[in-house]
Amino acid sequence: MRRSGFVLGALRVTLQVGLAAGADPEVLHMGFAVLTRDTLADGATLEIELAAMRAYCPTCACEFEPAQVETVCNECPRCHCFTSVVIQGKGIAFGRLEVTGPVPQAGG
Ligand SMILES: [Zn+2]
């Protein structure tokens, strides 16, 4: 963001990636480098925090952490049914953004 000869830029971007999101951290790093080239985030560090999985069993109304990263059928540890749904750990969420400056813009 350029304002009066000063420039702001992203230093570090943190993503929270669910264990069941099916996202390969290496691929995310490569995609981040490509997508941020020549933007304010060019050269910024991408940090990936893995978010644990949580599932909810509607049969016995309990929440639990599945033993296996299984997105469809997780056995409830209490009632042993397979009707649970994953309520956390399937997506990718924006975590934090650390920015520089403002610092004087080189040549401007
Ligand atoms: Zn249950």
Residues whose N, C-alpha, C, O or C-beta is under 5 A from the ligand:
A	BS01	ZN	C57 T59 C60 C76 R78 C79 H80
